[in-house]
Amino acid sequence: MKLMSWNVNGLRACINKGFMDRFQEADADIYCLQETKLQEGQIELDHGEAYGQYWNYAVKKGYSGTAVFTRVRPLTIRYGLEADEEPEGRVLTLEFEAFYLVNVYTPNARRDLSRLPFRMEWEDRFRAYLMQLDKHKPVVVCGDMNVAHQEIDIKNAKSNRGNSGFTDEEREKMTLLLESGFVDTFRLLHPDKQDAYSWWSYMPKVRERNVGWRIDYFLVSERLSSKVKEAFICLEVMGSDHCPVGLVLEVEA
């Protein structure tokens, strides 16, 4: 089974930059998006009968949002972490026979770190949610998790330490999540690979020089780690300030 994940930073803009071509070329069984920046009815994507479409929209217009396109019909669908807490459309969970798929767009702490306290509290709730799911069946987590976990995951670690996305607090939450029974699939297969990034600033020539951060992930429950056959980053795919990341699992959904 092939899964893909991409923060498109506005799906309507990304479509104008070739999204549908990239989507078709990927030929994924499940394709997850973050930061769709859409409200219901603002876009129509025609995948024919091949893919079911599932959307979680933010209340605020032009902000956040997640979506999943899947060839495999899910057993259940959940929106958000709790029924009464989903104003930003950040979490979309689909249950399949073999696993839960959790598509996430983790809150940014903001440049001035004004949202770091909220981010810390959200991380604890998100981890508890994943652990609860994991009690029932394995979990696959994907999306923009807004943190470069280790120094190898960011081009300029020394100068960025303490900045949003590379604070000690955010990195420690990722460590805690992994220690709670989850595996970073890219590092599982490529533990020492350098210059492997998934996000670049829009500043001039930053992406051209590959001055980036790896903040987009596929995590899996530890008991799925032996099923991970490929974990990759599509550095060449343009259309957003992020590029897609992918996973191949030896499972039937």
GURO-945360 format. One line per 10 residues: for each residue z, y, x of C-alpha. Coordinates in Angstrom, 3 decimals. Layout:
Z,Y,X | ...
***
This chain:
0.000,0.000,0.000 | -1.002,3.431,1.315 | 1.093,6.490,0.485 | 0.370,10.113,1.371 | 2.423,13.306,1.151 | 1.312,16.920,1.550 | 2.932,20.306,1.063 | -0.129,22.151,-0.212 | 1.539,25.593,-0.358 | -0.162,26.383,-3.641
-2.425,23.728,-5.121 | -4.901,26.150,-6.656 | -5.484,27.794,-3.270 | -5.665,24.402,-1.573 | -8.313,23.207,-4.017 | -10.455,26.152,-2.961 | -10.061,24.929,0.617 | -11.297,21.392,-0.018 | -8.273,19.575,-1.411 | -10.259,17.218,-3.637
-12.440,16.093,-0.734 | -9.353,15.407,1.396 | -7.696,13.607,-1.498 | -10.670,11.322,-2.059 | -11.092,10.623,1.641 | -7.451,9.547,1.898 | -7.996,6.811,-0.714 | -4.233,6.470,-1.151 | -2.511,4.332,-3.751 | 0.120,7.042,-4.212
-0.327,10.707,-3.277 | 2.618,13.123,-3.413 | 2.444,16.916,-3.341 | 5.038,19.597,-2.760 | 4.981,23.353,-3.356 | 2.328,23.088,-6.037 | 3.237,26.573,-7.331 | 1.996,25.751,-10.820 | 3.035,25.932,-14.449 | 1.918,23.403,-17.019
-1.655,24.058,-18.175 | -2.651,26.176,-15.172 | -4.796,23.462,-13.632 | -6.707,20.372,-14.652 | -7.499,17.690,-12.099 | -9.931,15.005,-13.135 | -9.201,11.713,-11.403 | -10.748,9.765,-14.258 | -8.659,6.726,-15.091 | -7.904,5.922,-11.451
-4.700,7.947,-11.100 | -1.821,8.759,-13.361 | -0.510,12.304,-12.883 | 3.156,13.291,-12.937 | 4.323,16.879,-12.472 | 7.658,18.630,-12.054 | 7.200,22.365,-12.521 | 9.581,25.101,-11.443 | 10.815,27.499,-14.104 | 9.886,30.422,-11.855
6.148,31.070,-11.902 | 4.198,30.486,-8.694 | 7.131,28.781,-6.998 | 8.040,25.344,-5.673 | 7.023,22.317,-7.778 | 6.147,18.689,-7.036 | 3.532,16.209,-8.248 | 2.634,12.544,-7.815 | -0.768,10.944,-8.385 | -0.589,7.165,-8.522
-2.904,4.235,-9.139 | 0.124,2.103,-9.983 | 1.809,2.756,-13.303 | 5.512,3.590,-12.799 | 8.221,1.838,-14.755 | 10.285,5.007,-15.176 | 10.053,8.688,-14.202 | 12.934,11.015,-13.411 | 12.805,14.786,-12.989 | 15.394,16.334,-10.689
18.720,15.042,-9.445 | 20.541,15.508,-12.741 | 19.252,15.991,-16.249 | 20.622,19.543,-16.510 | 19.743,20.694,-12.998 | 16.043,21.159,-12.377 | 14.997,24.817,-12.364 | 12.936,24.555,-9.163 | 10.969,21.344,-9.702 | 11.987,19.944,-6.334
12.526,16.241,-7.007 | 10.295,13.744,-8.776 | 11.270,10.054,-8.825 | 8.994,7.220,-9.880 | 10.299,3.684,-10.191 | 8.003,0.796,-9.278 | 8.681,-2.927,-9.183 | 9.402,-3.012,-5.445 | 10.961,0.418,-4.822 | 11.870,3.869,-6.039
9.591,6.649,-4.798 | 11.332,10.017,-4.393 | 9.053,12.996,-3.796 | 11.094,15.961,-2.554 | 10.644,19.601,-1.605 | 13.953,20.449,0.075 | 15.235,24.029,-0.362 | 14.670,26.373,2.561 | 17.772,28.020,4.020 | 15.765,31.275,4.346
15.176,33.255,7.506 | 18.522,35.062,7.225 | 20.270,31.751,6.371 | 21.494,33.272,3.110 | 20.717,30.037,1.305 | 22.256,27.729,3.881 | 25.457,27.125,1.868 | 23.362,26.134,-1.157 | 21.202,23.965,1.094 | 24.268,22.132,2.435
25.594,21.437,-1.057 | 22.127,20.333,-2.222 | 21.803,17.966,0.761 | 25.039,16.222,-0.209 | 23.897,15.760,-3.790 | 20.468,14.548,-2.700 | 21.958,12.008,-0.285 | 24.316,10.726,-2.990 | 21.353,10.415,-5.371 | 19.338,8.367,-2.869
22.291,6.126,-2.092 | 22.824,5.481,-5.787 | 19.174,4.502,-6.220 | 19.365,2.318,-3.127 | 22.074,0.214,-4.759 | 19.503,-0.986,-7.301 | 16.336,-1.355,-5.216 | 14.850,0.025,-1.962 | 13.848,3.683,-1.780 | 10.859,5.474,-0.269
11.481,9.202,0.251 | 8.664,11.578,1.121 | 8.028,15.268,1.273 | 8.755,18.555,2.957 | 12.391,18.169,4.003 | 12.446,21.561,5.737 | 14.137,20.414,8.940 | 12.957,19.434,12.396 | 15.464,16.689,13.109 | 15.347,16.319,16.888
14.146,18.503,19.737 | 11.059,16.294,20.036 | 10.137,17.383,16.504 | 9.660,21.057,17.368 | 7.608,22.816,20.018 | 10.138,25.395,21.178 | 13.503,23.783,20.559 | 15.571,26.041,22.787 | 14.374,29.340,21.330 | 14.464,28.048,17.724
17.939,26.585,17.736 | 19.938,28.193,14.934 | 16.837,29.301,13.038 | 16.212,28.159,9.481 | 14.983,24.579,9.627 | 16.563,23.950,13.014 | 20.197,24.858,12.517 | 22.821,22.392,13.673 | 23.998,22.093,10.079 | 20.590,21.116,8.685
19.918,18.681,11.505 | 23.337,17.066,11.012 | 22.569,16.509,7.309 | 19.397,14.648,8.274 | 21.363,12.576,10.767 | 23.907,11.766,8.061 | 21.149,10.742,5.654 | 19.641,8.378,8.221 | 23.065,6.958,8.994 | 23.493,6.293,5.265
20.874,3.557,5.343 | 17.469,5.207,5.756 | 14.784,5.131,8.449 | 12.408,7.859,9.642 | 9.202,5.811,9.587 | 7.266,7.990,12.016 | 9.967,7.727,14.665 | 10.354,4.021,13.903 | 6.804,3.432,15.101 | 6.398,6.408,17.455
9.854,7.037,18.941 | 8.645,9.048,21.934 | 5.484,10.701,20.643 | 5.450,14.402,21.458 | 3.453,17.266,19.955 | 3.341,15.489,16.584 | 3.883,18.262,14.051 | 3.204,18.792,10.359 | 3.803,22.540,9.888 | 2.635,25.650,11.739
3.229,29.332,11.164 | 0.281,31.365,9.875 | 0.625,33.674,12.893 | -2.608,33.921,14.934 | -3.564,30.865,17.025 | -0.241,29.097,16.423 | -1.876,26.044,14.896 | -4.740,26.219,17.370 | -2.187,25.908,20.193 | -0.190,23.310,18.196
3.037,25.300,18.257 | 4.499,23.410,15.356 | 7.390,21.654,13.666 | 7.611,18.145,12.165 | 9.342,18.808,8.855 | 7.397,16.453,6.550 | 8.656,12.876,6.378 | 8.461,9.401,4.972 | 11.885,7.768,4.974 | 12.550,4.252,3.720
15.614,2.147,3.019 | 16.528,0.147,6.108 | 15.618,-3.127,4.402 | 12.033,-1.864,4.052 | 11.667,-1.051,7.753 | 10.045,-4.412,8.536 | 7.402,-3.608,5.897 | 6.296,-0.387,7.645 | 2.855,-1.034,9.121 | 1.615,2.483,9.795
3.168,5.958,9.841 | 0.876,8.834,10.724 | 0.253,12.577,10.636 | -3.175,13.962,9.673 | -3.245,16.832,12.146 | -6.924,17.534,11.535 | -6.602,18.195,7.796 | -6.662,21.890,6.945 | -6.031,23.756,3.692 | -2.312,24.558,3.980
0.211,25.590,6.623 | 1.281,21.930,6.458 | -0.861,18.859,7.043 | -0.564,15.548,5.180 | 1.587,12.692,6.439 | 1.078,9.047,5.555 | 2.671,5.622,5.359 | 1.311,2.105,4.962 | 3.770,-0.411,3.540 | 3.246,-4.136,3.257
4.528,-4.296,-0.314 | 3.221,-4.566,-3.841 | 4.414,-1.735,-6.057
***
